[in-house]
Amino acid sequence: MNASLQYFTISKKILDIFLYFVFWLTFFQILRLFFAVYHYQKFAEIPFMEGVQVFLYSLRPDISAVCYIFTIIFFLLIFNEFIHSKIIPKIITYYSYTWIAVVTIISVADAQLYNEWGTKINKESITFLSTPNEFFASIMSSPIVPLLLAIIVFITTGIIIYHKIFKLQLRFSTLPSNDKVHFNIIKKTLLYLVIFVLLVIGVRGGIQLAPMNPSFAYFSKHDILNNAAINPTWNLAYSILEQPKNRDYYLQFTSDEVDSLLYDYRLLNSSNTSSIFKIKDNPNVILVIVESFSADLIESLGGLPNVTPNFDSLVQRGLSFQNFYASGNRTYTSLPAILNGYPSLPADRVINYNYIYSKFPSLAHTFNEYGYHSSFYYGGETEFANIRSLVLESGFDTLIDQRHFDDAEKNSKWGAHDHVVFERVLKDIEQYPKPFFTTILTLSNHEPFEIPTVPIFKIDDDPKTLLIKNSAAYTDQSIGDFINEASKRDWFKNTIFVFTADHGHHYAKHRINKKFPEMFHVPLVVYSSLLDDSYVGVKNTRFSSQVDIPALLFSQLQFAHSDFIWSKNVFNPKQNDFAYYGFVDGFGWLTAKNTIVYDNLAEQLLLSKGNQLSVNNSLETGQAYLQTLYQNFLNY
């Protein structure tokens, strides 16, 4: 082969690779446009020129994603230099078609997931696939048919562009060389060495010290633009492969600085606690964790009217907390907060690490130590999100889940409906030794929001709001029936009922930003015949969160609880109040003076309320709190 032909062959190979990359970068941008159109309401108020920058800042994660995809092709091309087979280009074509399908499915799912959770698709999302029943139940309220059509359209579009426009199926062929063997080897070796180096640079996002991570795509104060710039396929792979201990960006202060920043919020001794109960003997305690029971659904907490009359009645007859917040935005992030007093982490799911939470204190362990019988009820599969392991490691004597209900009782996609579970609790409690501690996790007020009764509400401007209103109303009626039946039992007068929610939900009031405090605002109501008259109907306005439930209960019962190092006693008048919550790579910090919501990756405030000095102080305090939390977590 003469020199000009050999030059042509190498140039053609470089052109083939270049066009392959251009194809993928084009396809990623088409899918990014779909994301933007899908969330057009969020883009509507953003300046056009700032929105256009998404395409520029998306290049690095997109190139990194293409480099990962091309890695297999790289080795196939080297292999074909030896065998000169016509099959290899066909393998590359079908390999690429497969990735077109995978990328499309991930991108379409990402658009819907961001609509529901306010986060990009990540490893937490795909863990739902391990529990198929819960997965299908969760997606039932999504627009499945339009999403499936979108997947078909974009897969077809991708293949047509690949096949008809770029004609990539005709490329990547290898011709034999007439050059001397050693000369040919040197040239090919140099070519592939250069390609390899460029692939490594592309994968890590450049030659800078820090390798590619999501923050490379962050450029705007608008969260939606940053998330649009992140390649969803790359982000999913990153979240799966990333080591859980790579959390250096949470470590910003020296130990002395942390101590200084958190000094005003340190936990104080509970000896100064105001007593809210008239207690002689150890009372029974029933903790009800209501699925997706956002404050937006509860009129007495500023929510929609007439949805939860029974719960509103408990607010009037009990002690409620007006500024109470969920620690996380999913059941699996909030359960460790409620049951163990351990805050939600922005970049790790505590419930996945049984070797860590097995060392946590828990409500059940403490109650057991004081002679209680502890039980946990859930009408669904406790294998979902590793709940079963957490419950058992937390020391509950009895665990009742869907396997303990007859098939006829499991008429929800998630398992047994709420009224069925409440009836089972009432039946079983009669047999339990006293005192008892019982926790109930409901499930009916969850996607797809199906209920076993006739819907109360018939019309609403938004069909999703209508769904959750009727679902919440059903659960509210189940709670009312439960309290009514319990009041007829001998143990009722010596029982403390604590009602809260696992997390909020955006359907009730069309919450667009899933990271703002309204999404985490949930109820906490203490209802009991033992409640002191001076606290009946009181609406406590101090800021607190789910991690404070252990200190609230045990300080009142005078049980030792110093091992709950994150749980503060809101009835200690000397204790400064605050609420912390975590979401994917960010946190919220709320006090009576100010509110901040901070994105750790973007290193920017998403929301700030209060004067500038107090906001800055709160930001550093929240960061110091998060640093202390992560250092504690990683030291287990």
Helices and strands as residue ranges (DSSP letters): H 3-38, H 40-43, H 48-57, H 59-83, H 87-117, H 123-126, G 127-130, H 132-139, H 144-160, I 161-165, G 168-170, H 181-203, G 214-217, H 223-229, H 232-241, G 248-250, H 255-262, G 263-265, G 270-272, E 284-290, G 295-297, G 299-301, H 309-317, E 319-325, H 331-340, G 350-352, H 354-357, H 363-369, E 373-378, G 384-386, H 387-393, E 398-400, G 402-404, G 407-409, H 418-429, E 436-441, H 463-486, G 492-494, E 495-501, G 517-519, E 524-528, G 533-535, E 539-545, G 546-548, H 549-557, E 579-583, E 586-590, E 595-599, E 604-609, H 612-634
